[in-house]
Amino acid sequence: MITVTINGAPRQFNAPLTISELIVALDLTGKRVAIERNGDIVPRSQHAATPVADGDQFEIVVAVGGG
């Protein structure tokens, strides 16, 4: 079990995962998201290769279109 903080709220996950898997777990698949991990922006090209570690802090922003 790992615990991470997402947008200020603690969340627990059963197994280690990557940022891509975190996006799926948070139901954000297909949405335009910007992810900051421990103060650093993670480029979309690195989501599948970046592991989520116990204690990580994330800020996740979802782009919303409008006019």
Secondary structure, DSSP 8 states (H G I E B T S, - for coil): -EEEEETTEEEEESS-EEHHHHHHHTT-TTS-EEEEETTEE--GGGGGG-EE-TT-EEEEEE-----
